Amino acid sequence: MSPRAACRLEALGFQQVYDYTLGIADWKAAGLPVEGDHSPTQVVADATRSDAPVAAPDEQLGVAWARAQRTGRDDMIVVDCDGVVVGRLRDPVWQQSHDLLVAAVMELGPTTVRPNAPLVPLVERMQKRATDLVSVTTPQGVLLGVLLRADAEQLIAGDPPDQIWEDCDGCPGHWSTQ
């Protein structure tokens, strides 16, 4: 539908017409707001936290560890210069020499999910695999935040999350604490 709409707009004289070729599924998977009828099903975005500590592959492990300690977490998501998730740091990696580079000790290819994925089946998989955290990314792999299993279980039980996604005029939206 999008290519036809773009062609029609150009035929009507519009000069700046863009065809978003990835479509609405990609838009939703990136966690961007949509209008219209919404499914009442809880999705990953409903419990995603944006305050995940991150590390760069080219920084020293000791620098990353100090930052993780300040946030009270013992795990970090490793992102490249474009914000793409490339790895993860968690125990027992912190026991290694703090002079090592993050890239040398990170877990490669951590599991990622999209913000529009159904929440309950993901939490069930996390429980079965004893996973406490999963990275939430755009379809292109850019980090949006993390889903903590405890937060998701809290939301499923009917308690509101600590952070919520808020739409705003003139911006794509932002995370806010309640």
TORRO-125746 format. One record per atom (N, C-alpha, C): y negated, z, x; residue in one letter. Coordinates in pm, whole numbers, plus 32768, in hexadecimal, padded with zeros to 4 digits. Each point is the difference from the previous one (the first is absolute). Layout:
BEGIN
YZXa
...
END
This chain:
BEGIN
807680008052m
7F8A80007FAEm
7F8380008057m
80008049806Cs
7F8A800D8054s
7FCE7F798037s
80577FA78033p
7FCE7F808031p
7FBF7FAC7F91p
803980077F88r
7FC47FB47F91r
7F7880397FDCr
7FF580857FFFa
7F7F803E7FDFa
7F987FDD8069a
80278002807Ea
7FA37FDE806Ca
7FD27F707FF3a
805D7FA77FE3c
7FDE7F737FF0c
7FA07FEC7F8Bc
801B80457F93r
7FA97FF57F89r
7F748033801Dr
7FF580718047l
7F7C80368022l
7FB27FA0805Al
80467FC2805Fe
7FBE7F9D8056e
7FD17F897FAEe
80527FD47FA0a
7FDB7F8F7FAAa
7F8680227FAAa
7FEE80817FE2l
7F8D802B7FB1l
7F8280128055l
800C7FEB8084g
7F8C80058057g
7FEF807E8053g
805E805D7FF7f
7FF580778053f
80177FDA8093f
7FAC80368059q
80067FDC808Dq
805F805A8050q
7FFE80807FE6q
8053805D804Eq
8076802D7FAAq
806E7FB7800Bv
8078801E7FB2v
807080208062v
8046806C7FE5y
806E80298057y
807F800B7FAFy
806B7FD3803Ad
808380077FC1d
804E806E8047d
801380717FBEy
804A806E803Cy
80947FDF7FF4y
80347FC08067t
80877FC87FFAt
806F80697FFBt
7FE48079802El
806A80648000l
801B80377F74l
7F9F7FF67FA6g
801880227F75g
7FF080927FDDg
8013801C7F7Fi
7FEA80857FC9i
806780648035i
807A7FD3801Ca
8065805D8035a
7FD380398086a
7FC67FAB8055d
7FCD802F8081d
7F89805D7FEBd
7FAA7FDE7FA3w
7F8B80537FE1w
802C808D7FD8w
806180077FA5k
803380827FD3k
8046804A8071k
804D7FB78050a
804A803D806Ea
7FA48039806Aa
7F867FCD8008a
7F9D8034805Ea
7FBB807C7FC9a
802380267F86g
7FC680797FC5g
7F777FEA7FC7g
7FDB7F847FE8l
7F7C7FE27FCAl
8001800F7F68l
7F8F80247FC7p
7FFD80197F6Fp
80137F817FAEp
803C80107F8Cv
80127F917FA2v
7FD2802F7F77v
7FDF7F9F7FAEe
7FD8801E7F77e
806F7FD67FA2e
7FF6802D7F84g
80607FD77F9Cg
8067806C7FE6g
806C7FD67FBFd
806B805E7FDFd
8046802F807Fd
801280828009h
8044803A8073h
808180417FD2h
80627FF98055s
807E80447FE4s
7FEB80968013s
803980527FA9p
7FF08091800Fp
805380398074p
804F7FAD8041t
8055802D806Dt
7FAC802F8076t
802580728039q
7FBB80318077q
80237FA68075q
7F9B7FE48053v
80147FAC8075v
7FDB804E807Ev
80267FCB8072v
7FEA80408081v
7F6D80248014v
7FA67FA87FD7a
7F7080198012a
7FD380827FBDa
804680287F97d
7FD980797FB8d
800F807F8056d
80527FFA8069a
801880778053a
7FE47FE58095a
7FC37F8F801Et
7FE67FDD808Ct
7F89804F8036t
80108030807Br
7F9680498046r
7FC47FA28069r
7F7E8002800Cs
7FBD7FAA8062s
7FE4804A8083s
8023807F8007d
7FDB80518074d
806E800A806Ad
80547F9D8009a
806D80048062a
7FC97FF3808Da
802E8055805Bp
7FD57FF1808Ap
803D7F81803Cp
7FAF7FB8804Bv
802F7F83803Dv
7FEB80058097v
80507FB08043a
7FF87FF28090a
80007F6C8022a
7FCB7FE08075a
80027F778033a
806F7FF48067a
803F7F8C800Ap
806E7FEF805Fp
7FD780188092p
7F817FE7801Fd
7FD58008808Cd
7FC080868025d
800D80657FAAe
7FCA80838025e
8070805B8033e
7FD880668048q
8062805E8036q
803880597F91q
807E8022800Fl
804480537F9El
7FB980867FEEl
7FCD8039806Cg
7FBA80817FF8g
7F847FFA7FAAg
7FB77F918005v
7F897FEF7FACv
80287FF97F6Dv
806B7FB47FE4a
80317FF57F77a
803280887FCDa
804780498055w
803580837FDAw
7F8F80617FDCw
7F9680008050a
7F8E80597FE4a
7FC47FDE7F77a
7FF47F807FE1r
7FC87FD87F7Er
805E80287F8Fr
80817FEF8013a
806280277F9Aa
7FF780977FE6a
7FF2804E806Aq
7FF680917FF2q
7F8680297FAEq
7F907FBA8014r
7F8580207FB4r
80117FE57F6Br
80587FA27FDDt
80157FDF7F73t
806E80547FC1t
8047804B8054g
806D80527FCBg
80807FB47FE6g
800A7F878032r
80787FAE7FECr
80477FEE8085r
80827FE97FFBd
80487FE6807Bd
80327F708009d
7FCD7FAB7FA8d
80237F738005d
7F827FAD7FF6d
80037F89803Bm
7F8D7FA57FFFm
80317F727FE9m
7FAA7FB17FC5i
801A7F727FF0i
7FB87FB98071i
80437FA1803Fv
7FC57FB3806Ev
7FD37F7A7FC8v
7F7F7FE28014v
7FC67F837FCEv
7FC27FB38073v
80047F7A7FF4d
7FC07FAD8067d
7F6B7FF57FE4d
7FBB7FAD804Bc
7F6E7FF67FF4c
7FD37FC97F79c
805A7FBF7FB6d
7FDF7FCD7F7Bd
802B805E7F90d
803380768025g
802C80607F9Cg
808B7FE87FCDg
804B7FA5803Fv
80897FE07FD6v
805F806A8037v
805880317FAAv
806180658029v
80667FC1805Fv
800C803C8078v
805E7FCD8063v
80678068802Av
7FE9807E7FDCg
805D8068802Ag
7FE280867FC1g
804F8063802Br
7FF080877FCCr
80248064806Er
7FBA806F8002l
801C806E805Dl
8027807A7FB0l
806C80438029r
802A807E7FC2r
805F8046805Er
801E807E7FE0d
805E804A8055d
807D7FAE8013d
803C7FFF8074p
7FE580508078p
7FA87FB98068p
7FBC7F977FD9v
7FB07FB38061v
7F9680578044v
7FD180687FBCw
7F9580538037w
802F8051807Aw
808380098015q
8036804B8072q
7FFA7FAE8082q
7FE37F7E7FF4q
7FFB7FAC8076q
7F7B8014804Aq
7FF67FC68076s
7F87800D8051s
7F877FCD7FB3s
7F9980507FFAh
7F877FDA7FB6h
7FAE7F968049h
802B7FDA8078d
7FBD7F948049d
80347F777FD8d
80707FFB7FB9l
80397F807FD4l
7FA67FBF7F98l
80067F7C7FFBl
7FB87FB87F97l
804F80067F7Dl
7FB980057F93v
803D80047F7Bv
80627F8C7FEFv
7FDC7F89802Ea
80557F8A7FF0a
808980138040a
800980528069a
807E80148047a
8060805D7FB6a
7FCD80527FA4v
805480657FC1v
80047FF87F67v
7FB27FA97FC4m
7FFB7FFA7F6Dm
807E7FC27FC7m
801F80277F83e
806A7FBF7FB4e
7FC87F7A7FD1e
80477F958019l
7FD27F7C7FD7l
80257FE47F70l
7FAC7FB27FBCg
80207FD07F7Ag
801C806A7F98g
7FA680617FEDp
801B80647F98p
7FFD7FC17F75p
804580427FA5t
80037FD27F75t
7F7480037FC5t
7FDD7F967FB9t
7F817FFC7FB9t
801A7FD97F6Et
7FA580297FA9v
80077FDC7F72v
7F787FD27FD2v
7FFD7FBC7F90r
7F827FD17FC6r
7FCF80657F99r
7F7D80067FEDp
7FC980627FA1p
80277FE97F6Fp
802A7F877FDFn
80247FE47F74n
809580127FE5n
804C80308063a
809080177FEDa
801480777FA1a
80677FFB7FADp
801D80717FA6p
801C807F8052p
7FC980707FD4l
8007807C804Cl
808880447FF7l
8038800D7F8Bv
807B804E7FEEv
80757FCA8053v
801D7F7E7FFDp
80717FD08053p
7FE980168095p
7F847FF5802Cl
7FE38017808Dl
801B80928025l
7FD2805C7FADv
8016808E801Av
8096801F8000v
804B7FC47FA8e
809180157FFEe
803E7FD18083e
7FD57F8D8034r
80327FCF8081r
7FD6805E8071r
7F8580317FFBm
7FD0805D8067m
805280817FFFm
802180327F89q
805180797FF4q
808C7FE98039q
803B7F8E7FDDk
80877FE0802Ek
80067FF58098k
7F967FCA803Cr
7FFD7FEC8091r
7FB98071804Br
7FD780687FB7a
7FB98073803Ca
7F847FD2804Ba
7FB67FA37FC5t
7F847FCC803At
7F8A80467FBEt
7FA580328052d
7F8D80487FCAd
7F827FAC7FF7d
7FFB7F8E8048l
7F867FB28008l
80227F6D800Bl
7FB27FAD7FBEv
800C7F6F800Dv
7F747FC58004v
7FED7F978051s
7F7E7FBE800Cs
7FE97FA37F89s
7F8680007FCDv
7FD97FA87F92v
7FA37F98803Bv
80257F807FF1t
7FB47F94803Ft
7FE47F8F7F9Dt
7FA47FAA802At
7FEA7F837FB8t
80767FA4801Et
800E7F917FB9p
806C7FA28020p
7FF77FCB8090p
7F898004803Aq
7FEE7FD38089q
801D806E8066q
802480777FD2g
8026806D8058g
7F90805E8029g
7F897FEF7FC8v
7F8F80578021v
801280867FBAv
7FF0806C804Cl
801480867FCBl
7F9780247F97l
802F802C7F8Cl
7FA880347F97l
800680987FFDl
807280388028g
801380907FFFg
80938020800Ag
8023807A7FDDv
808C80298002v
802380427F7Cv
807F7FF87FE1l
803580467F8Dl
805580738035l
7FD880797FE0l
804F80758022l
805C801D7F8Al
807F8013801Cr
806080177F93r
7FD780777FABr
7FCF806A803Ea
7FD880787FB4a
7F907FDF7F9Fa
7F9F7FB0802Bd
7F927FD87FA6d
80367FAE7F8Bd
805A7FA3801Ea
80387FAA7F98a
805280517F9Ca
8050805E8033e
804F80557FA6e
7FA480547FA8e
7F93802F8038q
7F9D804D7FB4q
7FC67FAC7F8Fq
7FDD7F84801Fl
7FC87FA67F9Al
80667FE17F93l
807A7FE38029i
80697FE17F9Ei
801880777FA3i
7FF2807A8036a
8012807A7FB0a
7F8C80197FA0a
7F947FB1800Cg
7F90800E7FA5g
7F858040803Bg
80048026807Fd
7F8B803A8042d
7FAC7F90803Ed
7F7B80097FF7p
7FAB7F968037p
80057FFE8099p
7FEE7F8A803Cp
7FFE7FF88092p
7F7E80398038p
8003801D8083d
7F8880348042d
7F937F96800Cd
80297F81800Bq
7FA07F93800Bq
801D7F997F94q
7F987FBD7FD3i
80127F977F9Ci
7FB07F868029i
80287F8D7FD0w
7FB97F838019w
7F937FF27F96w
7F847FE8802Ce
7F927FEE7FA3e
7FC17F778015e
7FED7FBA7F91d
7FB77F828005d
7F6C801F8008d
7FB37FA48037c
7F6F80148004c
7FBB7F797FF6c
7F8380017FD3d
7FB37F867FF4d
7FDD7FCB808Ad
80197F808017g
7FD97FC1807Dg
805B801C8076g
807280407FE9c
805E8018806Fc
808E7FF47FCAc
80607FEE805Ap
808B7FF17FD0p
803E80837FD3p
7FBC80728013g
803680817FD9g
80108058807Ag
8024807F7FE9h
8011805E806Eh
805780767FD3h
803480498061w
804D80787FE6w
7FA380757FF3w
801A80577FA3s
7FAB80737FE7s
8057807A7FE4s
7FD28076802Ct
8046807A7FDDt
7FD1802D7F77t
805980437FB8q
7FDB802E7F7Aq
7FB1807E8007q
END
